[in-house]
């Protein structure tokens, strides 16, 4: 092993490898916490002790326990194991005090891994000149089920959020050994990962662990209090046949049984209560004192610069996958509004007529997709951009590009479709039909612009495309910060454009009240 791929950090000596094609260095499967098994199952993560011997970090780490999901491919030969608290580090060939980007993967708080093929970091690192860290955290019932309300002595809560905080502490203490600058850390994530990012902005103990944030398609308003968490915990205990009085027995369950029960609860909760998630960070009054959507709407989050945005057709994927997570039909949407009003009678919900005014000209058959998209993703992001812009610079976006094939099948620019562009991993394998009808050339240009913007932001500047292949391209518009006067929003498409008050009609229809379950 050459000296260039040895990192000597406080946590130990780590031996990585150099990718032959890119020259990027990578350390895979660095343990940052003890295995969360046995007595540590449903307990706070415990930092891994410093290594006494060098560790070879050349194999992808196991993914957290989860059910198979064709929409979240883990890659050929992926290993799933409860011992999953690892991270991966990517660095350019010459790295010294570079900005650090820490990635939190998505997957409805239930699926995914830091080692998915989609998140191979060579292109992002090489093009952007950053050090990249991708993080595993516990998923489903093992990471987001809060049993502390059943027995506070036997169980801890908000485990996955604590996993991420521990990983961020690891970055602060060790990333310099990999060429990163711990004073310039950008945490970024998509979907559930974006939800964790917006939660971190409202976690007091996260202060100083990161200095910039990027939230892509964050379900920021889908976090609930202890009462809701207890209902989910009771449902899970019933599913596995364990009484609340004997709850500690769940530590003895086979992990496959936990995954099975987790999947059942994951599907049942939104089926019975449209718009609610079974698993998400819990507003527990301590680690997460208040709902992040409220904190950020009121401008009380950590005052760090923020990029936030969503995709134009977020909800179409959930319809295509027949997912229960988002209510799409008219009766389910009305049931969701009724439940919200019953739960919080003091909440000033907009009238149905007012909300519908935001969708004039929208065909009736896709109206539900628009409402689901906006209550689940777009409006929470608008509310956050409005509030956070009072305390820190905010750049707001909407990703609009879709390939001809995705348009033909009705998906459009749906949830997560921006990810291959950002990561530069456009080849989804032999069964990926995305570019069957063309669009790859445009995708390459769009991805290059996104990487230029995201990494310029991580370096401490504005997310502009200053130089790309020798010159700023004509299709890279200036991205102006969001404020309450212009409400500038970057539309990412074949040619980027910056539009003032892109969401004006939506804001008028939905009103200023933050809509959320409690």
Protein Blocks (a to p, Z undefined) as FASTA:
>chain_A
ZZklcccdfkbccdddddfklopacdehiafbdcdehjlgoiacddddddfbdcddfbcc
ddddddddfklcgbghiacdfblcccdddddfbdghiacdddddeeehpgccfkbfkloc
klmmmmnopacddddddehjllmpcfklmmmmlpcehklmmmmmmmmmmmmmmmmmnopa
fklccdddehjlmmmmmmmmmmmklgojacbdcdehiafklccdfklmmmmmmmmmmmno
pafklmmmmmmpcfklmmmmmmmmmmmmmmmmghiafbdcddehlmmmbafklmmmnopa
ccddddddddfklmmmmmmnopakbcfbfklmmmmmmmmmmmmmmbccddfklmmmmmgo
iafklmmmmmmmmmmmmmmmmmmmmmmmmmoccdddddfbdcfklmmnonmpaehklmmm
mnopabgbjklcklmngjjlmmmmmmmmmmmmmmmmmnopacddfbgghiacfklccddd
ddfklopacdddfbdcddehkllmmmmmnombdcddZZ
